[in-house]
Amino acid sequence: MSAVAAPRPVLVTRPAGRGETLSTELERRGIEVVHQPLIRLVAEHGEELDAALARLRDGAYTHLVVTSRTAAEVLAGALVPPGTAVHAVGKGTAEELRRGGIPVSHVAAGSGAELVEEMPPALAGASVLFPASAAASRTVPEGLRARGYRVHEVTAYRPVPVEPPAAVAVGLATGRFGALALTSPMIARRAAALGVHASTPIVTIGDPTSAAVRTKGLAVALQAHEPTDTALAQAVQQVLQSPPPPPIRPPQEPR
């Protein structure tokens, strides 16, 4: 693994407590990192979630579907009966569930869409508890309903925008960063709202994030081959080591 002599740092935008592994993976490749969260994740504790967890404990759901580490953290200590299958998206989510005392039945390696495809056929009475972000994509709940599941959605946490320091906001808009690493659709939309200079290559962790980038009229330089910090760091390294595109020359006036 060759080091990268990047003239500009890479901006890592994961929330506080989520960017350390990615930053370390980049730094061990010789890449300078600026870690500045663009959102913070606020746990949603209240009657609705408490009631859903009580129903989970009592065996009201045949499946528990968890698509993020933050949702898994909120569920820590929840009682899941043996008859309820627990499905997680990604190894990080699965590990967080296990740390919280929740056994995991199945781990989907990719996105929520892949989890939907990997779910078993819905039998009579099949029901899913889906605790997620207030801003979560509709892919999972709508996909599961289309496959015959009854889905109970409950808010586990909310994303709150973070105003970055002026140096980061201005730097993002003026091309100070050698690359921008984006790890969720929410963060992608927030970055787009701040403004991303055309010279800054955007590297993403998965299909939903890439789709959010493109929806905002931005280009994805490269998507990680799998949704892990190691793969994302490799993708950033690859982008930084790629030669820059040739300059676009204005058309010549006919003589």
C-alpha atoms as one frame of an Amber mdcrd trajectory, in Angstrom:
protein
   0.000   0.000   0.000   1.718   3.171  -1.198   1.278   6.434   0.652  -0.454
   9.368  -0.991   1.129  12.794  -1.028  -2.120  14.742  -1.289  -1.668  18.505
  -1.625  -5.096  19.077  -0.099  -6.718  17.327   2.889  -9.724  15.025   2.600
 -12.915  16.136   4.296 -14.581  13.408   6.393 -18.138  14.398   7.280 -19.372
  11.614   9.524 -21.068  12.596  12.810 -19.025  12.854  16.000 -18.087   9.396
  17.231 -18.481   7.912  13.736 -15.506   9.238  11.800 -12.544   7.939  13.762
 -12.142   4.607  11.963 -12.365   6.159   8.512  -9.955   8.941   9.498  -7.469
   6.367  10.791  -7.758   4.306   7.597  -7.004   7.414   5.529  -4.147   8.627
   7.719  -2.369   5.267   7.590  -2.337   5.743   3.827  -0.539   9.058   4.269
  -3.664  11.148   3.602  -4.288  14.301   5.617  -7.800  14.379   7.092 -10.147
  17.092   8.301 -13.034  15.552  10.242 -15.995  17.911  10.423 -19.474  16.504
  11.084 -22.250  18.090   9.033 -25.051  16.525  11.096 -25.461  15.190  14.622
 -27.722  12.289  15.513 -30.105  12.779  18.433 -31.713   9.717  20.045 -35.504
   9.837  20.187 -36.637   8.473  23.556 -40.352   8.715  24.166 -43.688   6.970
  24.538 -43.884   5.787  20.925 -40.521   4.022  21.046 -41.153   2.652  24.548
 -44.487   1.197  23.423 -42.887  -0.410  20.361 -40.117  -1.970  22.470 -42.714
  -3.311  24.909 -44.552  -4.939  22.002 -41.241  -6.322  20.750 -40.552  -7.834
  24.176 -44.001  -9.409  24.194 -43.477 -11.128  20.842 -45.719  -8.910  18.717
 -43.208  -8.829  15.827 -41.802 -11.717  13.822 -38.870  -9.594  12.618 -36.753
  -6.676  13.839 -34.990  -4.779  11.045 -32.135  -2.391  11.915 -30.296  -0.465
   9.216 -27.854   1.765  11.142 -25.453   1.705  14.083 -27.263   4.651  15.660
 -30.574   2.789  15.713 -28.748  -0.211  17.181 -27.342   1.994  19.958 -30.827
   3.258  20.804 -32.042  -0.350  21.056 -29.278  -1.416  23.472 -30.732  -3.513
  26.287 -34.039  -4.148  24.502 -35.490  -7.603  25.109 -35.968  -9.574  21.908
 -37.751 -12.932  22.283 -36.227 -16.021  20.628 -39.037 -16.165  18.071 -38.186
 -12.750  16.604 -35.586 -12.752  13.809 -33.195  -9.792  13.886 -31.921  -8.459
  10.552 -29.112  -5.888  10.285 -27.566  -3.924   7.435 -23.778  -4.057   7.649
 -21.277  -5.580  10.033 -21.058  -2.389  12.097 -24.790  -2.410  12.791 -24.691
  -6.106  13.656 -21.768  -5.614  16.043 -23.547  -2.720  17.754 -26.674  -4.845
  18.223 -24.643  -7.660  19.756 -22.883  -5.202  22.072 -26.325  -4.143  23.260
 -27.290  -7.746  24.035 -29.394  -8.324  20.928 -28.625 -11.488  18.922 -28.526
 -11.066  15.133 -30.096 -13.605  12.805 -28.999 -12.185   9.462 -26.577  -9.528
   8.206 -27.072  -7.921   4.802 -23.690  -6.775   3.509 -24.936  -3.898   1.396
 -27.798  -1.452   1.506 -31.347  -1.489   2.812 -32.520  -2.455  -0.669 -30.348
  -5.562  -0.535 -31.726  -6.415   2.892 -35.258  -6.263   1.477 -34.259  -8.623
  -1.313 -32.686 -11.041   1.180 -35.653 -11.159   3.555 -37.485 -14.498   3.602
 -40.931 -14.712   2.014 -43.563 -13.139   4.248 -45.706 -15.796   5.887 -49.195
 -15.143   7.194 -49.004 -12.644  10.056 -45.399 -11.648   9.344 -44.710  -8.294
  11.007 -41.633  -6.064  11.216 -40.529  -3.493  13.744 -38.425  -0.913  11.899
 -36.761   1.650  14.221 -34.868   4.188  12.138 -33.987   7.808  11.519 -36.787
  10.334  11.157 -35.207  11.100   7.760 -34.733   7.481   6.668 -35.273   6.511
   3.056 -38.587   4.847   2.202 -36.751   1.944   0.512 -36.921  -0.520   3.419
 -40.453  -0.012   4.779 -42.047   0.253   1.344 -40.006  -2.662   0.017 -41.039
  -4.879   2.922 -44.699  -3.934   2.562 -44.505  -4.777  -1.143 -43.268  -8.240
  -0.125 -46.228  -8.813   2.188 -44.925  -7.718   5.605 -46.819  -5.554   8.045
 -44.324  -2.847   9.022 -44.398  -0.736  12.177 -42.094   2.250  11.697 -40.879
   4.095  14.771 -38.424   6.980  15.052 -35.257   5.998  16.912 -33.227   9.153
  16.246 -33.224  12.432  14.325 -30.489  14.112  12.279 -29.825  17.724  13.223
 -27.739  19.957  10.919 -24.371  21.110  12.226 -22.998  24.441  11.081 -19.331
  23.857  10.240 -16.668  26.458  11.008 -16.381  29.140   8.345 -13.003  27.772
   7.244 -14.568  24.393   6.413 -17.682  25.803   4.735 -15.685  28.248   2.638
 -13.054  25.609   1.904 -15.696  23.172   0.673 -17.177  25.775  -1.639 -13.816
  27.002  -2.958 -11.927  23.750  -3.582  -9.691  23.556  -0.526 -10.232  19.803
  -0.101  -8.636  17.064  -2.162 -11.729  14.867  -1.830 -15.037  14.737   0.017
 -16.005  11.432   1.670 -19.764  10.987   2.050 -21.321   8.152   4.031 -25.089
   8.698   3.994 -27.789  10.394   1.917 -28.494  12.812   4.785 -24.878  13.962
   4.865 -24.757  14.159   1.071 -27.753  16.495   1.014 -26.217  18.629   3.756
 -22.915  18.923   1.872 -24.748  19.895  -1.304 -26.632  22.593   0.577 -23.330
  24.080   1.749 -21.872  23.959  -1.750 -19.164  21.690  -3.167 -16.552  23.081
  -5.557 -16.410  21.399  -8.958 -12.736  20.515  -8.458 -13.481  18.407  -5.360
 -13.994  14.713  -6.183 -16.818  13.111  -4.202 -16.305   9.557  -2.932 -19.303
   7.646  -1.558 -19.905   4.537   0.527 -22.953   3.035  -1.225 -25.773   3.291
  -3.743 -28.170   5.408  -1.590 -25.459   7.997  -0.913 -24.442   8.095  -4.573
 -28.066   8.555  -5.601 -28.461  11.452  -3.163 -25.315  13.106  -4.567 -26.581
  12.855  -8.132 -30.050  14.047  -7.174 -28.409  17.273  -6.003 -26.747  17.746
  -9.381 -23.267  16.666  -8.248 -20.995  13.980  -9.702 -19.657  10.891  -7.934
 -15.974  10.365  -8.665 -15.960   6.845  -7.209 -18.137   4.629  -5.017 -16.536
   2.194  -2.574 -16.804  -1.415  -3.737 -18.450  -2.327  -0.424 -19.968  -0.231
   2.393 -17.019  -0.363   4.823 -14.530   2.217   6.083 -11.644   0.235   4.600
 -13.241   0.137   1.161 -14.126   3.833   1.364 -10.543   4.733   2.301  -9.278
   2.623  -0.618 -11.647   4.464  -2.959 -10.440   7.853  -1.705  -6.837   6.742
  -2.187  -7.608   5.592  -5.714  -9.206   8.928  -6.581  -6.272  10.892  -5.175
  -3.791   8.794  -7.133  -5.679   9.160 -10.404  -4.345  11.765 -12.819  -6.524
  14.856 -13.065  -8.745  15.108 -16.151  -7.340  17.170 -19.001  -8.434  20.799
 -19.015 -11.438  21.663 -21.139 -10.269  24.026 -23.848 -12.656  26.508 -25.440
 -13.424  25.827 -29.110 -11.120  27.525 -31.590 -12.582  30.270 -33.716 -12.399
  29.374 -37.418  -9.697  31.286 -39.241
